[in-house]
Amino acid sequence: MRTMTILGSPRRQGNTAKVLGWIESQFQADGHEVNRANILDYRVQGCGECMACKRGTIELCSISDDANELYRRMVSADLVLIAAPIFCWGFPAQIKGLLDRMFCLMDMAGEQPAAPWRADKPMGLLLTGGGEETDNADLVIRGFEQLVQWLKGRMVGHLYVGGCTDPEAIGDDVERRAIEFAGAITRKVAGEMLHCTAEGLKRPGTHESLTH
Ligand SMILES: Cc1cc2nc3c(=O)[nH]c(=O)nc-3n(C[C@H](O)[C@H](O)[C@H](O)COP(=O)(O)O)c2cc1C
């Protein structure tokens, strides 16, 4: 399976990078390909709200920076895992533009005949933070789930690692949770890919309840 991970932290060797490293090692140990993009290596600005992506004339985003390259890589992956620290009950600015501009992958009224995004794209989320899950990470997870739903993707799981201080303080218990998480989400996707092949590419509908 081809996995794509996107590290959206301002720190290359921070808490999120450490936990993501364990997840990626497990993906590889289970025989999956890992394609990581560190957002710091790409130029991705915020959405300009030009709405060009909704006029049916362009395939992805009209802004000519590196976002479209990342979207193409996401399109060809079997599983996309976004990894980020929580900043002020949301995503850090470094990755926010990439997430916002996924708007160009949403075919909301059939206006994008060439939309390359495969329905049911499996997506997962890793978050690290200093605080608890309640009234903190849960808000970010909920927002991300909503984004995935609007993308007609499929949320395969999330892992929140709270109480983070420095990377050195992240212990074996978190490593175990990261390994379990990695195994659980890839097994889920692999099982569904198998089911999908057996059923002649029929997949159960999973996003009938889009809410505004
Ligand atoms: C500007 C800023 C805002 C933060 N906001 C939150 C927050 O809202 N909730 C939380 O749990 N942690 C918050 N934190 C803590 C970070 O999410 C946490 O330290 C995280 O693990 C850092 O990951 P990194 O080392 O990959 O950057 C914040 C940290 C900074 C620097």
The ligand as an SDF file (V2000), in Angstrom:
LIG
                    3D

 31 33  0  0  0  0  0  0  0  0999 V2000
    1.7630   28.8640   19.3940 C   0  0  0  0  0  0  0  0  0  0  0  0
    1.4160   27.5970   20.1390 C   0  0  0  0  0  0  0  0  0  0  0  0
    0.0940   27.2940   20.3590 C   0  0  0  0  0  0  0  0  0  0  0  0
   -0.2550   26.1090   21.0040 C   0  0  0  0  0  0  0  0  0  0  0  0
   -1.5750   25.8240   21.2050 N   0  0  0  0  0  0  0  0  0  0  0  0
   -1.9320   24.6510   21.7860 C   0  0  0  0  0  0  0  0  0  0  0  0
   -3.3130   24.3180   21.9740 C   0  0  0  0  0  0  0  0  0  0  0  0
   -4.2220   25.0450   21.6170 O   0  0  0  0  0  0  0  0  0  0  0  0
   -3.5840   23.1230   22.5560 N   0  0  0  0  0  0  0  0  0  0  0  0
   -2.6070   22.2520   22.9600 C   0  0  0  0  0  0  0  0  0  0  0  0
   -2.9200   21.1840   23.4680 O   0  0  0  0  0  0  0  0  0  0  0  0
   -1.2900   22.5420   22.7930 N   0  0  0  0  0  0  0  0  0  0  0  0
   -0.9370   23.7100   22.2200 C   0  0  0  0  0  0  0  0  0  0  0  0
    0.3970   23.9980   22.0080 N   0  0  0  0  0  0  0  0  0  0  0  0
    1.4080   22.9820   22.3550 C   0  0  0  0  0  0  0  0  0  0  0  0
    1.8530   22.1830   21.1100 C   0  0  0  0  0  0  0  0  0  0  0  0
    0.7410   21.7030   20.3890 O   0  0  0  0  0  0  0  0  0  0  0  0
    2.6920   20.9570   21.5100 C   0  0  0  0  0  0  0  0  0  0  0  0
    3.8230   21.3630   22.2190 O   0  0  0  0  0  0  0  0  0  0  0  0
    3.0680   20.1340   20.3230 C   0  0  0  0  0  0  0  0  0  0  0  0
    3.3900   18.8250   20.7170 O   0  0  0  0  0  0  0  0  0  0  0  0
    4.2410   20.7140   19.5250 C   0  0  0  0  0  0  0  0  0  0  0  0
    4.5530   19.8400   18.4730 O   0  0  0  0  0  0  0  0  0  0  0  0
    5.8620   20.0160   17.5750 P   0  0  0  0  0  0  0  0  0  0  0  0
    7.0330   19.8170   18.4790 O   0  0  0  0  0  0  0  0  0  0  0  0
    5.7460   19.0160   16.5060 O   0  0  0  0  0  0  0  0  0  0  0  0
    5.7980   21.4190   17.0280 O   0  0  0  0  0  0  0  0  0  0  0  0
    0.7660   25.1930   21.4110 C   0  0  0  0  0  0  0  0  0  0  0  0
    2.1100   25.5220   21.1810 C   0  0  0  0  0  0  0  0  0  0  0  0
    2.4310   26.7050   20.5670 C   0  0  0  0  0  0  0  0  0  0  0  0
    3.8920   27.0320   20.3200 C   0  0  0  0  0  0  0  0  0  0  0  0
  1  2  1  0
  2  3  1  0
  2 30  2  0
  3  4  2  0
  4  5  1  0
  4 28  1  0
  5  6  2  0
  6  7  1  0
  6 13  1  0
  7  8  2  0
  7  9  1  0
  9 10  1  0
 10 11  2  0
 10 12  1  0
 12 13  2  0
 13 14  1  0
 14 15  1  0
 14 28  1  0
 15 16  1  0
 16 17  1  0
 16 18  1  0
 18 19  1  0
 18 20  1  0
 20 21  1  0
 20 22  1  0
 22 23  1  0
 23 24  1  0
 24 25  2  0
 24 26  1  0
 24 27  1  0
 28 29  2  0
 29 30  1  0
 30 31  1  0
M  END
$$$$
